Amino acid sequence: MFKLTRAWLMEYYGSLPSQVDQTRDWLMKYGRNFTPIDKIEEWSQFKHLSEYSINTHNIVDDCLGAVGNEYETELEAHRLVNLLRVPLASSYEEALKIVNPRLILELGVGGDSAISTAIFLRHVEKVTGIVKGQLDSVDINPLGMTWRRYSPFSDIWTFTQDDAMKILSLAADKNIRYDMVFIDTSHSYIPTVVEMFFASKVSDAILMDDATFEGNENDLESGGVKRAIEEWCRNYPEWKKTDFWGGAVVLLTKEVPCTGKNEL
């Protein structure tokens, strides 16, 4: 069993000394409508909770209220904290129930948020059998607090700082298979199309985040993730589409052997 402590919250979700003033300013600017003024000083000690109070207004109090609670594992505690940080993450769990993957490739960690990382790690931790679960995470950027949180779980987690398309291409060349690939990268149309294509070569399940996003300002082609998914479903009818959270998260699963096109 794992007992949640205030020290643990401070270690993994707290503010560094240089971040306290920044967090206080953020709360005064963005959280003033729902953060009690007498809580500002305490909440400013928890940057990686306070900045998600827009999603869960009482997130700091909720987490501090859990101090002393016991959980099955430390990763279960991380999971619960991250569901408070971004409630949409429950969509990832719904997808996991459908696919029940043993080996997951996560493309896009999200810096020090790493919401999906928390959910996926708790899932693979629970995998039983001769072959244990594994999460392989990839991001173009280095990790800070996320590395601090999850590096102790190197028996089920790897992190590679690299380009997602490069990693997918290498996996396809080596015939590496994953039970599920999660895509949360640039959100631009062209890279997303390429990532989906290579992901389909290494897995029969692709989980898409920010599925309603229609592109970045300077994209060479408009439409973003939303257009890429729409075109995929038209071109590859053998892939079933399941929507979560009003379509913000989409699971694509290959239902029958592909007999159609070989490329987009």
N, C-alpha and C positions, 0 to 999 in steps of 0.2 A: 504493500500500500504506500501511497505518496501523500504526505500532508502538506497542504498549501500554506505558505508563510508569507508574511509581509516582506521579509528579506528576499524571498524568491521572486515576488512581484517586482520589487525594486531592481533586482539583478537583471531580469529579462524584459521588463516593460517600463522601467523607470527612466528618469531623465539623468543624463550626465550633468555634472556641475555646470558646464557651459550651456546646457539646454534648459535650465530652470526658468531663466528670464524669458527665453524664447517661447516656452510653453505657456507661461503666465500671459504673455502678450497675445498669444493665439487664443487663449480662453477668453480674454477680455474682448477680443475683436469678433470672434466667431461663435463663442459659446455663451455670450452674456444673456441670451434669451432663455437658457435652460440650465446654466451653471450657477448655483447659489453663490452669492458674493462671498459668503463666509467659507466656501469650499475652495476658492481659487488657489490659496497658498498650498493646501494639501494636494490638490489635483495637479498643480504645476510640477510636483515631484514625479509624476507618472506620464511622461511625454507620449509613450506608445500605447497608452490607454486614453488619455485626454483628447488626443487628436481624432479619436473615433467616437467621441461623445455626441457628434451629430447623428450617428447611427443609433447609438444606445445612450440616451441622455444621462443615465445614472451609472455608466460603466465603471467609473472608479469606485464608487460606493459599493456597487455589486461585487466587484473583485475583492475589495477589502473586507466585505461581509463574508466572503468565502474563506477567509483566513482561519485556519484550524480544521477545515474540512479535509476529509481523506478521499483520495481517488485511487482507482485501480492502478494507474501508472502516472508518471510525470507527464507523458504525452497526452493523457486524457485531460489533465489540467490545462495544458496548452490548447487543446482542442476547444474546451469550454470558454477560455478567455477569447479565443479568436472568433468563435461564433458570436460573442458579444461585440467584438470589434467590427465585424462585417456579417450581419445576419444572413446575407445572401449566400454565405458559405454553406448553409444547409442544403443548397442546391447541389453542391459537389457531393454531399453525402447521399442524396437521392440517386445521383448517377452511379455512385459506388455500389449502391444496393443492386442496381440493374446489372452492372458489369462484373462486380466482385473481383477486381483485378488483384493479381499477386505481384506483378511487376509493372510499375508506373513510370512513365517519362514525363516530367514536368518541365515545360518550356516557358520560362518567365516566372521568376520568383516574386518580383515586386519589391525589391530592396528590403527595407526593414519591416515591411508589412508581412509578407510571406504567409498570407491567410491560407492559401491553398496548400502550402507546405505543411502547415499544422494539421490540416484535415487529412491529407494523404498519409502523413507519417503515422498518425494514430490508426488509420485503416491497415496499413501494411504491418504494423506492429501486432495486430490481432490475427494475421494470417497464420494458420496452422498447417502442419504437414512436414514432409521431409525437406521440401524447398521452402525457405522462409520468404516473407514479403520483402520487397525492395523498392525504394523510391530513388530515381536518378533525376536530379534537378539541374537545369541549365539556365544561365542568365548571362547576358553580355556584360553586366556590371558586377563589381565585387560586392561581397556581403559584409555587413557590419553586425548589427544586433542579431540578425537572423543567424549568422554563423555562431554567435555566442549561444543562442538558444538551442540549436540543433546539432552542433558538432559532436556533442557527447553520444549521439545516436548513430555513429559511423557504421555500426553493424548492419543498419538497414537504410542508410542514407548516404548518397554521394552528391557532391556539388562540383560542377564544371563551369568555369567562367569562359564562355565561348559563344559563338553565333549559333542560334538554333538551327538554321538551315544547314550549316556545316555538320552539326551533330547528327541531324536526321539523315543527311546524305551518306555519312559514314556508316550509320546503323543499317541503312538499306543495302549498301555495298557489302557489308559483312553478314547480311541476312539475320541481323539481330531482331528479335521479336519482343514486343511489349503487349501486355494485356490492355493497356489504355495509354493514350497520349493526350496530355493536357496542353492547350495552346493559349498563351496569354502574353504575347510578345509585342510587336510594333503596332498592331491593329491597323496597319495600312493594307490596302487591297492586294497589291502584287505580292509582297512577302507572305501574306496570309495564304494566298492561293498556292504558292510554292510549298509552304509548310504543310498545308493540308494534303497536297499530293504525295509528298515524301512520308508523311505520317501514315497515309493509307498503305504504304509499302511495308510498314513495320508493325501495324496494329489494325485490328478490326473494330476499334472503338476510339473515337476522337472526341474529347470534351473541349468545347469552345467557350471561352470566357468573353464578356463584353460583346455578346453576339448581336446586339442592336446598334453597335457603334458604326458610324457611316464614314469614318476616315479622318485623317489628320489634315491640317490646313495646307501643307506643302506636298501632299501625296502626288505622285505622277499620274495616278488614276484615282478617281473618287469611288466611294462606296464602302470602303473599309471591310470590316469583318462581316457585316450584314450582307453585303453584295457577294462576298466570297462564299458564304454559306448558301445563299439563294441559288447561285449558279451551280454549286456542287450538287445540290438536291435535284436540280433539273438535269444535269449531265450524268448523274450517277443514281438512278432510281433504286438501285439495290441497297443503298444506304438509308436506313431509317432515321428519321429526325425526331428527337424528343426534347420538348421545351421545358425549361424550369424558370421559376421566378419571372413569369410574364415574358419569357423569351430572352431574358438577359443572359442565360446560360443554356447552351444547346449541346446535347449528346448525339453524335452520329455513330450508328452501329451498322456494320455490314451484315445484312440478313441472308444473302445468298451469294454463291460464288460469282465473281464479276465476269460477265460475258460481253460487256459493252466496250466503251472506249478505254484506251490504255494511257491517255494523257488528256490534260485539260485543253 
